[in-house]
């Protein structure tokens, strides 16, 4: 798989709720920390404002726009940012998956989309690799998502047998398409993991690490994949990705190890060897440094309950 598919696969966005949001009049709603939740929505009609925690400027959303909130940060939707916000718990969750939540009777702005509950103790680290907000507002870019959005609306308004599965696949498509478009519209010199993956020089090196994490990667070997000198590669990698190449190699290996510790019965010795560590002790030291717990303690933790279950959605 490619690196984006790798990361989304490790996040395992299986739990999901699709819903509509229909608001009218003056309103402002504050959503709390979206712990282990990714939201992906499209504006079907009308417009409103979106403010995401730690992002300096609010974004004005209008008909046709799509937005994704992959990092789980608190956010606010409002008809006017000057209004005092109400907590989202006053209106959400919807009474059932696929329902439409109405504010003040609705009629001014209608949004449709999904939220994904992601699993695993490593989810926070993976989500931090994604941007805090993806805003798709170019007409050409919107066209790439239009089919998914229209089908999602149909599934919401006219439920049929198998509709849950169709809506789930459509939501996944919306998420991946939005992240692709975010990368495509990035300006030269853009920073962040997605832009590093898409970079013509850094991308092949990152892809090589994901394709063969057990290989004995060195700075020289990665620089050769990028067709750059070691010093130029190391500098560009850190400036774009926020970490050194070898730190990235270690972190990716530990994320893979964490997933296997949670979801397989493989012993630590087998996992460490499969990721290129001849010494279980060296692997355990690296794992504890990156993941905050020893491999055995990490593997013994009870599985976290997924957020956003279809049958009993979290109040977000």
C-alpha positions as CSV (number, residue, x, y, z in Angstrom):
1,X,0.0,0.0,0.0
2,X,1.0,3.7,-0.2
3,X,1.8,5.7,3.0
4,X,-1.7,7.4,3.2
5,X,-3.4,4.0,2.8
6,X,-1.0,2.6,5.5
7,X,-1.9,5.4,8.0
8,X,-5.7,5.2,7.4
9,X,-5.6,1.4,7.6
10,X,-3.8,1.6,11.0
11,X,-6.4,4.1,12.2
12,X,-9.1,1.5,11.3
13,X,-11.9,3.9,10.8
14,X,-14.6,1.3,11.0
15,X,-17.0,2.8,13.5
16,X,-19.0,5.5,11.9
17,X,-22.1,7.6,12.0
18,X,-23.5,9.5,9.0
19,X,-26.0,12.4,9.7
20,X,-27.4,15.6,8.3
21,X,-27.3,19.0,10.0
22,X,-30.0,21.5,9.2
23,X,-29.8,25.0,10.9
24,X,-31.7,28.2,10.7
25,X,-31.7,31.7,12.2
26,X,-28.8,32.7,14.6
27,X,-26.8,29.8,16.1
28,X,-23.4,28.9,17.3
29,X,-22.4,25.4,18.5
30,X,-19.2,24.4,20.2
31,X,-18.0,20.8,19.8
32,X,-15.6,19.4,22.4
33,X,-12.3,17.5,21.9
34,X,-13.1,15.0,19.2
35,X,-10.9,12.3,20.8
36,X,-10.3,9.6,18.2
37,X,-12.9,11.0,15.9
38,X,-12.4,12.2,12.3
39,X,-15.2,14.3,10.8
40,X,-15.9,14.7,7.0
41,X,-18.7,16.9,5.9
42,X,-20.1,18.8,2.8
43,X,-22.2,21.9,2.7
44,X,-25.3,21.1,0.6
45,X,-26.9,24.5,0.8
46,X,-26.4,27.8,2.6
47,X,-23.3,28.8,4.5
48,X,-21.8,29.1,7.9
49,X,-18.5,29.6,9.8
50,X,-16.0,27.0,11.0
51,X,-13.4,27.6,13.7
52,X,-10.9,24.9,14.7
53,X,-8.9,25.0,17.9
54,X,-5.4,26.3,17.4
55,X,-6.1,27.4,13.8
56,X,-5.8,31.2,13.7
57,X,-8.6,32.1,11.3
58,X,-12.2,30.9,11.0
59,X,-13.2,29.5,7.7
60,X,-16.3,30.6,5.8
61,X,-18.1,27.6,4.4
62,X,-20.5,28.0,1.4
63,X,-22.7,25.8,-0.7
64,X,-20.6,23.0,-2.4
65,X,-17.7,23.3,0.1
66,X,-16.4,20.2,1.9
67,X,-14.3,20.0,5.0
68,X,-12.5,17.3,6.9
69,X,-11.3,17.6,10.5
70,X,-8.7,14.7,10.8
71,X,-6.9,15.7,14.0
72,X,-9.8,15.5,16.5
73,X,-9.4,19.0,17.8
74,X,-12.4,21.0,19.3
75,X,-14.2,23.1,16.8
76,X,-17.2,25.5,16.4
77,X,-19.8,25.9,13.7
78,X,-21.8,29.2,13.7
79,X,-24.0,31.5,11.6
80,X,-22.0,34.3,13.2
81,X,-18.7,33.9,15.1
82,X,-19.7,36.8,17.4
83,X,-22.4,34.7,19.0
84,X,-21.8,32.9,22.3
85,X,-21.7,29.2,21.5
86,X,-23.9,26.5,23.0
87,X,-22.4,23.1,23.8
88,X,-23.1,20.5,21.1
89,X,-24.6,18.1,23.7
90,X,-27.8,20.2,23.6
91,X,-28.5,18.9,20.1
92,X,-26.3,15.9,19.4
93,X,-26.0,13.0,18.9
94,X,-28.8,12.5,16.4
95,X,-31.6,10.2,17.5
96,X,-30.4,7.5,15.1
97,X,-27.6,7.0,12.5
98,X,-28.6,8.8,9.3
99,X,-31.0,11.2,11.0
100,X,-31.0,15.0,10.4
101,X,-30.4,17.2,13.4
102,X,-32.3,20.5,13.2
103,X,-31.4,23.8,14.8
104,X,-34.0,26.5,15.1
105,X,-36.2,24.6,12.6
106,X,-33.5,24.6,10.0
107,X,-33.7,26.0,6.5
108,X,-30.6,28.2,6.2
109,X,-27.7,25.8,6.0
110,X,-27.7,22.0,5.4
111,X,-24.6,19.8,5.9
112,X,-24.2,16.1,5.3
113,X,-21.4,13.8,6.1
114,X,-19.9,11.3,8.6
115,X,-17.7,10.9,11.6
116,X,-15.3,8.0,12.0
117,X,-14.3,6.5,15.3
118,X,-10.7,5.2,15.2
119,X,-9.2,2.6,17.5
120,X,-5.9,1.8,19.2
121,X,-3.5,3.4,21.7
122,X,-1.5,4.7,18.7
123,X,-4.5,6.6,17.2
124,X,-3.5,10.0,18.7
125,X,0.0,9.8,17.2
126,X,-1.4,8.8,13.8
127,X,-4.0,11.6,13.8
128,X,-1.3,14.1,14.6
129,X,0.2,13.3,11.2
130,X,-2.9,14.7,9.5
131,X,-3.8,18.4,9.1
132,X,-6.2,20.1,11.6
133,X,-8.5,21.1,8.8
134,X,-9.0,20.4,5.1
135,X,-11.2,22.9,3.3
136,X,-12.2,22.0,-0.3
137,X,-13.7,25.1,-1.9
138,X,-12.5,25.1,-5.5
139,X,-15.2,24.2,-8.1
140,X,-13.0,21.7,-9.9
141,X,-12.0,20.1,-6.6
142,X,-15.6,20.0,-5.4
143,X,-16.6,18.0,-8.5
144,X,-14.4,15.1,-7.4
145,X,-16.5,14.8,-4.2
146,X,-19.9,15.7,-5.7
147,X,-20.9,12.1,-6.5
148,X,-20.0,10.8,-3.1
149,X,-21.9,13.6,-1.4
150,X,-25.0,13.2,-3.6
151,X,-25.1,9.5,-2.9
152,X,-24.6,10.1,0.8
153,X,-27.7,12.4,0.8
154,X,-29.7,9.8,-1.0
155,X,-28.8,7.2,1.6
156,X,-29.7,9.6,4.4
157,X,-33.1,10.6,2.9
158,X,-34.2,7.3,1.3
159,X,-32.9,4.4,3.5
160,X,-32.8,1.0,1.7
161,X,-31.5,-2.4,2.6
162,X,-27.7,-2.4,2.6
163,X,-27.7,1.4,3.0
164,X,-25.4,1.4,6.1
165,X,-22.6,-0.4,4.2
166,X,-22.9,1.9,1.1
167,X,-22.9,5.0,3.3
168,X,-19.8,3.7,5.1
169,X,-17.9,3.2,1.9
170,X,-19.0,6.6,0.6
171,X,-17.8,8.2,3.8
172,X,-14.4,6.6,3.4
173,X,-14.2,7.8,-0.2
174,X,-15.0,11.3,0.9
175,X,-12.2,11.2,3.5
176,X,-9.5,9.9,1.1
177,X,-10.6,12.2,-1.8
178,X,-10.5,15.3,0.5
179,X,-7.0,14.4,1.8
180,X,-5.8,13.9,-1.8
181,X,-7.2,17.3,-2.8
182,X,-5.6,19.0,0.2
183,X,-2.2,17.8,-1.0
184,X,-2.8,18.7,-4.6
185,X,-3.6,22.3,-3.8
186,X,-0.7,22.7,-1.5
187,X,1.7,25.5,-2.3
188,X,5.4,24.9,-2.8
189,X,7.2,24.7,0.5
190,X,4.0,23.4,2.4
191,X,4.8,21.5,5.5
192,X,3.2,18.5,7.1
193,X,3.2,14.7,6.7
194,X,0.8,14.7,3.8
195,X,2.9,17.2,1.8
196,X,6.1,15.1,2.6
197,X,4.4,12.0,1.2
198,X,3.4,13.9,-2.0
199,X,6.8,15.6,-2.5
200,X,8.6,14.3,-5.6
201,X,11.9,14.0,-3.6
202,X,10.7,13.0,-0.1
203,X,7.8,10.9,-1.2
204,X,9.9,8.0,-2.7
205,X,12.0,7.8,0.5
206,X,8.9,7.8,2.7
207,X,7.2,5.2,0.5
208,X,10.3,3.0,0.7
209,X,10.2,3.0,4.5
210,X,6.5,2.0,4.5
211,X,7.1,-0.7,1.9
212,X,10.0,-2.3,3.8
213,X,10.1,-1.1,7.4
214,X,12.5,-3.9,8.4
215,X,15.2,-2.9,6.0
216,X,18.3,-1.4,7.7
217,X,17.6,2.1,6.6
218,X,20.4,4.7,6.8
219,X,20.3,8.4,6.1
220,X,22.4,7.6,3.0
221,X,20.0,5.0,1.7
222,X,17.0,7.2,2.1
223,X,18.8,10.2,0.5
224,X,19.6,8.0,-2.5
225,X,15.9,7.2,-2.9
226,X,15.2,10.9,-3.0
227,X,18.2,11.5,-5.4
228,X,19.6,14.1,-3.0
229,X,22.7,14.6,-0.9
230,X,22.5,13.4,2.7
231,X,22.7,16.9,4.1
232,X,20.1,18.4,1.7
233,X,17.7,15.5,2.2
234,X,18.0,15.6,6.0
235,X,17.3,19.4,6.0
236,X,14.3,19.2,3.7
237,X,12.9,16.2,5.5
238,X,13.0,18.0,8.9
239,X,11.7,21.2,7.5
240,X,8.7,19.5,5.8
241,X,8.0,16.6,8.2
242,X,9.0,18.2,11.6
243,X,11.3,15.3,12.4
244,X,14.5,13.7,11.2
245,X,14.5,10.8,8.7
246,X,15.7,8.2,11.1
247,X,13.3,9.4,13.8
248,X,10.5,8.9,11.3
249,X,11.8,5.4,10.5
250,X,11.7,4.5,14.2
251,X,8.3,6.0,14.8
252,X,6.7,4.2,11.9
253,X,8.2,0.9,13.0
254,X,6.8,1.4,16.5
255,X,3.4,2.3,15.2
256,X,3.3,-0.9,13.3
257,X,4.5,-2.8,16.4
258,X,1.8,-1.2,18.5
259,X,-0.9,-2.3,16.1
260,X,0.4,-5.9,16.1
261,X,0.6,-5.9,19.9
262,X,-3.0,-4.8,20.1
263,X,-4.4,-6.9,17.3
264,X,-2.3,-10.1,17.1
265,X,-0.9,-12.8,19.4
266,X,2.6,-12.5,18.1
267,X,5.2,-12.4,20.8
268,X,7.5,-9.4,21.2
269,X,10.5,-11.4,19.9
270,X,8.7,-12.1,16.6
271,X,7.5,-8.5,16.2
272,X,10.9,-7.0,16.9
273,X,12.6,-9.3,14.4
274,X,10.0,-8.6,11.7
275,X,10.7,-4.9,12.0
276,X,14.5,-5.2,11.7
277,X,15.6,-5.5,15.3
278,X,18.0,-8.3,16.0
279,X,17.9,-7.5,19.7
280,X,14.6,-7.6,21.6
281,X,16.1,-5.3,24.2
282,X,17.0,-2.6,21.7
283,X,13.4,-2.9,20.2
284,X,11.8,-2.6,23.7
285,X,13.9,0.5,24.5
286,X,12.9,2.2,21.2
287,X,9.3,1.2,21.7
288,X,9.0,2.6,25.2
289,X,10.7,5.8,24.1
290,X,8.2,6.4,21.2
291,X,5.0,4.8,22.6
292,X,5.4,5.6,26.3
293,X,5.1,2.1,27.6
294,X,7.0,-1.2,27.3
295,X,5.8,-3.6,24.6
296,X,4.4,-6.1,27.1
297,X,2.6,-3.5,29.1
298,X,1.2,-1.9,25.9
299,X,0.0,-5.3,24.7
300,X,-1.8,-6.0,28.0
301,X,-3.9,-2.9,28.0
302,X,-7.7,-3.4,27.6
303,X,-8.9,-2.4,24.1
304,X,-10.3,1.1,23.9
305,X,-14.0,1.3,23.2
306,X,-14.4,2.8,19.7
307,X,-16.1,6.2,19.4
308,X,-18.9,7.0,17.1
309,X,-20.6,3.5,17.1
310,X,-23.4,3.2,14.7
311,X,-25.8,1.8,17.3
312,X,-24.8,4.0,20.2
313,X,-23.0,7.1,19.0
314,X,-20.9,9.2,21.3
315,X,-22.2,12.7,22.2
316,X,-20.1,15.0,20.0
